[in-house]
Amino acid sequence: MLRLICVSSVLAAGALAAIPDPVSPDPESIRPIDAVDTVFIEDMTWMEVRDAMLGGRKTVIVATGGIEQNGPYLVTGKHNVVLRGTTEAIARKLGNALVAPIVPFVPEGDFDPPTVHMKYPGTVSVTEETYQALLSDICLSFKTHGFEHIVLIGDSGGNQAGLKTVAETLNSKWAGSGTRLHFIPEYYDFASVANWLTEQGVEQTPEGFHDDFAMTAMMMAVDPSSVRTQQRIKADRFRINGVDLAPAEQTIKWGHRIINFRADATVAAIQKSFGKE
């Protein structure tokens, strides 16, 4: 005999509450395949993250970028592209760190009337309150899973104050919990990068764009298309601030050098912060 069951009545009776979740594996399950060689949590399976932590990787880097106007040649995700290169270098140099998904949403200006980068289409802004709340929840996620050190860095100037506030607030709230935050302002030190480049013989004449040789070179080292390499070559615009970007291979080498320069300075600051505990 065929019986029709009213779904609403079943739900009302709470009958479905007893059905186990079929997609919830045992947290102690053995990983059935080899792990990949990456430091990026979003590119790892949950088992790979778990096993990396069991192997001693108890530090996580939480980095903030942005979606904003960056002149006529660079994609709006400029800072996120750069962070893909710098965070990997930092994590590998530390040796015991993983990298959280890069936070793309940061304060970029007011909405009404639009200010700063919000004057330009494609920019995505959030309020300072939203930014700090998002960061706090991200950090709480990693604390919940047992990370001992949470390193906060930002690739844009407007990101810094919020990072500092979140680190101070959560460190006070979580005192004695086994998890500590470290805001590292030394990462955002483009003056040192500019001085180093000058010492290396790279002279720039600013053109008024939200762009420079260091940013372009780092982005090219990660993704040449993010600076519109082929399009600029075709239009005879493959230069920035008076610095020729051709040959592209040479600029990419510069990009890796700049990434390593920034990573070395950041790692030194992180280790100093760890030593203060």
C-alpha positions, 0 to 999 in steps of 0.5 A: 500500500502506497502511503503519502507523507506530508513533509510539513507534518514530519518537520513539525514532529521533528522526525528529521532531527534524528537523521545523522548528517551524512557528510560529516566525517570523523575528525580523526579520519586518516587522510587517504591520499598524499598532501599537496605542497602548499601553504594556502589554506583555501587550496588545502583539504581540511585533512591537509590543514589538520595534518599540517597543524599536527606537524607543527604549523600552528601559525596562520597569516591573516592578510588584508588586501582590497578591491580598488582603483589602481590606475589604467593598467592594474587590476582592482585586486592589486593588493590581493595579487601581491599578497599571493606572492608575499604571504607564500614567501613569508610562510615558507621562510617561517617554516611553521605557518599557513596562509588564510584566504586573503581578505579582499574587503576593506575600507576604501572610502565612504558611500554617500557621497563617495570618497577616496577609491569609492569615486571609481567603479569596481571598488568595493568598500566596507565600513571600519566596523564591518572590517573589524568584525570580519577580521575578528570572526576570521581570527576566532575561527583559527583560534577555535581550531587551535592555532597558537599565533595569528599574524595580521598584515595589510598591503594597503594603508587604510587597512592598518588601523583596523588590524592594530585595533583587532589585535589589541582587542582580541589579545586582551580578550583572549589572554591566557587562552593559548592563542595570540595575535601579532600585528606586523606594521613592518610589512607595510613599509613601502618607503624602505622598498623605494629606498632599496630600489633606489640603491639598486639603481631603479629611479622613478618619476611618479606619473600620478597613478596609484601604481609604481614599479615595485607593485607592477613587478611584484604583480608580474611575478605572480600573474603577468596578466594582472598588469595587462602585459600583452595589451601594454606592449601592443599599445607601447605603454609597457612602462611605469614611472619612467621605468621600462618594463621590458623585457618582461622576464627581467621585471618578473625577476625584480618582482621576486626580489622585491617579494623576498625583500619584503618577506625577509623584513616581515619574518624578522618582525614576526620573530621579534614579536614572537620573542616578546612573549 
